[in-house]
Amino acid sequence: MKILLLGKNGQVGRELCRALAPLGELVALGRDAADLRDQESLRAAVSACQPGAIVNAAAYTAVDMAETDAVAASQVNALAVSALARHARATNALLVHYSTDYVFDGAARRPYTETDKPNPRNVYGATKLAGEQAILDAGCEALVFRSSWVYSAHGRNFLKTILRLAQTRQSLDVVSDQHGAPTSAGLIADTTALAIRERLAGRLPSGMYHLAAAGSTSWHEYAQYIVAGAAARGAALELAPERIRAVAARDYPAAAQRPRNSMLDTALLSRALDLRLPAWTTHVDTVLDQLIEPGDSAWRAKA
């Protein structure tokens, strides 16, 4: 089977290049070859490949910027997804797509299930929800994975930002009243590969699934865990975990509102794949090991 991967250079895309390679002939494209802002470029790339499965890891993820750049966010997260879904429907291809916890408003006091009603609080979440709806409207065979707080050893993410700041700051304020599960791009990619195999074998129904690490934490506790872990691995930091101050989201204004509760109930996917998803700390430790090697004086550049 030929698999077309879009967004190969992103956090999830880089891990998917590794995880999907054993499944068949993998054609991995970046924005230079398939720009989701340009539907003609996208259509040509997909038509030339003629894939049996399309894995879309490309997205507009600048959450705050989307508040004033809604057209571009919609082009990538909604209109391009609609075009991919229509192509998948017309060619009987499987479409794999990624969405976000930001489709919810965060008001619930429990983890969100796949059947909970979305109510995004920002433009980014609204465009991702529109992409989900486009797939549903197209009626194509699809696996849609909602995830949360994605990070990896590559690209820009909260974990690497905290490491960078910890090199020069002696104190730091981090929001403590927003909760979720930091989820590694590697976990998302490995689970995606398993899900594609199970779907092609007829053992996994098409549909929406929540995919996130087990457990939950706050941004504040997450930052403390990162700094403590880096220090334990020998990193020379200015910042100590106890010098990271907990602040309320209202005292840390941002252009886009974030949900207070980003927790996702993953029971449906766990049962369907007979899979026990690891605690959120597991892959954080793995990424810290990748970034900070004992005795490696160059770790700062890698972070």
C-alpha positions as CSV (number, residue, x, y, z in Angstrom):
1,M,0.0,0.0,0.0
2,K,1.2,3.5,-0.8
3,I,0.9,6.0,2.1
4,L,1.0,9.7,1.6
5,L,2.2,11.7,4.6
6,L,1.6,15.4,4.6
7,G,3.5,17.7,7.1
8,K,6.6,15.5,7.3
9,N,8.7,18.3,9.0
10,G,6.4,18.9,11.9
11,Q,6.7,17.3,15.4
12,V,4.2,14.6,14.6
13,G,5.3,14.3,11.0
14,R,8.9,13.6,11.8
15,E,7.9,10.7,14.1
16,L,5.4,9.4,11.5
17,C,8.2,9.1,8.9
18,R,9.7,6.5,11.3
19,A,6.5,4.8,12.4
20,L,4.8,4.5,9.0
21,A,7.8,3.3,7.0
22,P,7.2,-0.4,7.8
23,L,3.6,-0.3,6.6
24,G,4.2,0.2,2.9
25,E,5.6,2.6,0.4
26,L,5.8,5.9,2.2
27,V,5.7,9.2,0.3
28,A,6.4,12.0,2.8
29,L,5.9,15.6,1.7
30,G,6.5,19.0,3.3
31,R,5.0,22.3,2.6
32,D,7.3,22.9,-0.3
33,A,5.7,20.0,-2.2
34,A,2.2,20.1,-0.8
35,D,1.1,23.4,0.6
36,L,-2.3,23.1,2.4
37,R,-2.8,26.9,1.9
38,D,-2.9,26.2,-1.9
39,Q,-5.6,23.7,-2.8
40,E,-4.3,23.4,-6.4
41,S,-0.8,22.4,-5.1
42,L,-2.4,20.0,-2.6
43,R,-4.7,18.5,-5.3
44,A,-1.8,17.9,-7.6
45,A,0.4,16.3,-5.0
46,V,-2.3,13.9,-3.9
47,S,-3.4,13.0,-7.4
48,A,0.2,12.3,-8.4
49,C,0.7,9.9,-5.5
50,Q,-2.6,8.0,-5.7
51,P,-2.3,6.7,-2.2
52,G,-4.3,4.1,-0.4
53,A,-3.9,6.0,2.8
54,I,-3.5,9.8,3.4
55,V,-2.0,10.8,6.8
56,N,-2.4,14.5,7.4
57,A,0.0,15.8,10.0
58,A,0.1,19.3,8.6
59,A,-1.8,22.0,10.5
60,Y,-1.9,25.6,11.4
61,T,-0.9,25.5,15.1
62,A,-0.1,29.1,16.0
63,V,-2.9,29.4,18.5
64,D,-2.5,33.0,19.4
65,M,-1.7,34.2,15.9
66,A,-4.8,32.5,14.6
67,E,-6.9,35.1,16.4
68,T,-5.9,37.7,13.8
69,D,-5.0,35.3,11.0
70,A,-8.3,33.3,10.8
71,V,-8.3,33.1,7.0
72,A,-4.9,31.3,6.9
73,A,-5.9,29.0,9.9
74,S,-9.1,28.1,8.1
75,Q,-7.4,27.4,4.8
76,V,-5.1,24.8,6.4
77,N,-7.2,23.4,9.2
78,A,-10.6,23.3,7.5
79,L,-10.7,23.9,3.7
80,A,-7.6,21.8,2.9
81,V,-9.0,19.0,5.2
82,S,-12.3,19.1,3.3
83,A,-10.4,18.7,0.0
84,L,-8.5,15.7,1.4
85,A,-11.7,14.1,2.7
86,R,-13.4,14.5,-0.7
87,H,-10.4,13.0,-2.5
88,A,-10.3,10.1,0.0
89,R,-14.0,9.5,-0.6
90,A,-13.7,9.5,-4.4
91,T,-10.7,7.1,-4.4
92,N,-11.7,4.9,-1.4
93,A,-8.5,5.9,0.4
94,L,-8.2,5.9,4.2
95,L,-7.7,9.4,5.7
96,V,-5.9,9.8,9.0
97,H,-6.2,13.3,10.5
98,Y,-5.3,14.9,13.8
99,S,-7.4,17.3,15.9
100,T,-7.1,18.8,19.3
101,D,-8.5,19.2,22.8
102,Y,-9.1,22.9,21.9
103,V,-12.4,21.9,20.2
104,F,-13.8,21.8,23.8
105,D,-14.4,24.8,26.1
106,G,-12.8,23.1,29.1
107,A,-15.7,23.7,31.4
108,A,-16.3,20.0,32.2
109,R,-15.0,18.6,35.5
110,R,-14.0,15.2,33.9
111,P,-12.1,14.0,30.9
112,Y,-13.9,14.7,27.6
113,T,-15.2,11.7,25.6
114,E,-15.6,11.5,21.8
115,T,-19.3,12.1,22.0
116,D,-19.1,15.3,24.2
117,K,-20.4,18.4,22.4
118,P,-17.5,20.6,21.2
119,N,-17.5,24.3,22.0
120,P,-14.2,25.9,21.0
121,R,-13.1,29.1,22.8
122,N,-10.6,30.3,20.1
123,V,-10.2,30.5,16.4
124,Y,-7.7,27.7,16.3
125,G,-10.1,25.3,18.0
126,A,-13.0,26.5,15.7
127,T,-10.9,25.8,12.6
128,K,-9.9,22.3,13.8
129,L,-13.5,21.6,14.6
130,A,-14.5,22.7,11.1
131,G,-11.9,20.2,9.7
132,E,-13.5,17.4,11.8
133,Q,-16.9,18.3,10.4
134,A,-15.6,18.4,6.8
135,I,-14.4,14.8,7.2
136,L,-17.8,13.7,8.6
137,D,-19.6,15.5,5.8
138,A,-17.5,13.8,3.1
139,G,-18.3,10.4,4.4
140,C,-14.9,9.0,3.7
141,E,-13.2,6.2,5.6
142,A,-11.2,8.0,8.3
143,L,-9.4,7.9,11.6
144,V,-9.4,11.2,13.4
145,F,-7.3,11.5,16.5
146,R,-7.8,14.3,19.0
147,S,-4.7,14.9,21.1
148,S,-3.4,17.4,23.6
149,W,-0.2,19.3,24.7
150,V,2.0,17.7,22.0
151,Y,5.7,17.9,22.3
152,S,8.9,16.2,21.0
153,A,12.6,16.6,20.8
154,H,12.2,18.6,17.6
155,G,10.4,21.8,16.8
156,R,8.8,24.3,19.1
157,N,6.9,23.2,22.2
158,F,6.4,23.9,25.9
159,L,9.0,21.4,27.0
160,K,11.8,22.9,24.9
161,T,10.7,26.5,25.8
162,I,11.0,25.7,29.5
163,L,14.4,24.2,29.0
164,R,15.5,27.2,27.1
165,L,14.2,29.7,29.7
166,A,15.7,27.6,32.6
167,Q,19.2,28.3,31.2
168,T,18.9,32.0,31.9
169,R,16.0,32.7,34.3
170,Q,16.2,32.4,38.0
171,S,12.4,32.5,38.4
172,L,9.4,31.9,36.2
173,D,5.6,32.2,36.3
174,V,3.6,29.4,34.8
175,V,-0.2,28.9,34.7
176,S,-1.4,26.4,37.3
177,D,-5.2,26.3,36.7
178,Q,-5.2,24.6,33.2
179,H,-4.9,20.8,33.2
180,G,-4.2,18.2,30.6
181,A,-1.9,15.4,29.5
182,P,1.4,16.2,27.8
183,T,1.5,13.8,24.8
184,S,4.6,13.0,22.8
185,A,4.7,13.0,19.0
186,G,6.3,9.6,19.3
187,L,3.4,8.1,21.1
188,I,1.0,9.6,18.6
189,A,2.9,8.2,15.7
190,D,3.3,4.7,17.1
191,T,-0.3,4.5,18.0
192,T,-1.3,5.8,14.5
193,A,0.8,3.0,12.9
194,L,-0.9,0.4,15.0
195,A,-4.4,1.9,14.3
196,I,-3.8,1.9,10.5
197,R,-2.8,-1.8,10.6
198,E,-5.9,-2.6,12.7
199,R,-8.1,-0.6,10.4
200,L,-6.9,-2.2,7.3
201,A,-7.4,-5.6,8.9
202,G,-11.0,-4.7,9.7
203,R,-10.4,-4.8,13.5
204,L,-10.8,-1.0,14.2
205,P,-13.9,0.9,13.2
206,S,-13.5,4.2,11.3
207,G,-14.2,7.2,13.4
208,M,-13.1,9.7,16.0
209,Y,-10.7,8.7,18.8
210,H,-9.0,10.5,21.7
211,L,-5.3,9.8,21.9
212,A,-3.3,11.2,24.8
213,A,-1.0,10.0,27.5
214,A,-2.5,8.7,30.7
215,G,-2.9,10.9,33.8
216,S,-3.0,14.7,33.9
217,T,-1.0,17.7,35.2
218,S,-1.0,21.4,35.1
219,W,1.3,23.6,33.1
220,H,3.0,24.6,36.3
221,E,3.6,21.1,37.5
222,Y,4.7,20.1,34.1
223,A,7.3,22.9,34.1
224,Q,8.6,21.8,37.5
225,Y,8.9,18.2,36.3
226,I,10.9,19.3,33.2
227,V,13.3,21.4,35.2
228,A,13.8,18.8,37.9
229,G,14.4,16.1,35.2
230,A,16.9,18.3,33.3
231,A,18.8,19.0,36.5
232,A,18.9,15.3,37.5
233,R,20.5,14.6,34.1
234,G,23.3,17.1,34.8
235,A,22.1,20.1,32.9
236,A,23.5,23.4,34.3
237,L,20.4,25.5,34.9
238,E,19.8,28.9,36.5
239,L,16.3,27.9,37.4
240,A,15.3,25.6,40.2
241,P,11.9,23.8,40.3
242,E,10.8,25.6,43.5
243,R,11.5,29.0,41.8
244,I,8.7,28.3,39.3
245,R,5.7,30.2,40.6
246,A,2.1,29.1,40.1
247,V,-0.1,31.8,38.6
248,A,-3.7,31.9,37.4
249,A,-4.5,32.0,33.7
250,R,-6.3,35.4,34.2
251,D,-3.0,36.8,35.3
252,Y,-1.2,35.6,32.2
253,P,-3.1,37.1,29.3
254,A,-2.9,35.6,25.8
255,A,-4.6,36.5,22.6
256,A,-6.5,33.1,22.5
257,Q,-8.4,31.7,25.4
258,R,-7.3,28.2,26.5
259,P,-9.6,25.5,28.0
260,R,-9.1,25.0,31.8
261,N,-9.7,21.3,31.3
262,S,-7.9,19.7,28.4
263,M,-8.2,16.1,29.6
264,L,-9.3,13.5,27.1
265,D,-10.9,10.2,27.9
266,T,-9.0,7.6,25.9
267,A,-11.0,4.5,26.9
268,L,-12.5,4.0,23.5
269,L,-9.2,3.8,21.7
270,S,-7.6,1.8,24.5
271,R,-10.3,-0.8,24.3
272,A,-10.3,-0.9,20.5
273,L,-6.6,-1.4,20.2
274,D,-6.2,-3.4,23.5
275,L,-3.7,-0.7,24.4
276,R,-2.5,0.7,27.7
277,L,-1.4,4.2,27.1
278,P,1.6,5.2,29.2
279,A,1.7,7.9,31.9
280,W,2.5,11.4,30.7
281,T,5.8,11.3,32.5
282,T,7.1,8.3,30.6
283,H,7.8,10.1,27.2
284,V,8.7,13.3,28.9
285,D,11.6,11.4,30.4
286,T,12.4,9.9,27.0
287,V,12.6,13.3,25.4
288,L,14.7,14.7,28.2
289,D,17.1,11.8,27.7
290,Q,17.3,12.6,24.0
291,L,18.0,16.3,24.6
292,I,20.3,16.0,27.6
293,E,23.0,13.3,27.4
294,P,25.4,12.9,30.4
295,G,28.5,14.9,29.9
296,D,27.2,16.5,26.7
297,S,28.2,20.1,26.8
298,A,26.2,20.8,23.6
299,W,22.8,20.0,25.0
300,R,21.9,23.7,25.1
301,A,22.0,23.9,21.3
302,K,19.8,20.8,21.0
303,A,17.2,22.2,23.4
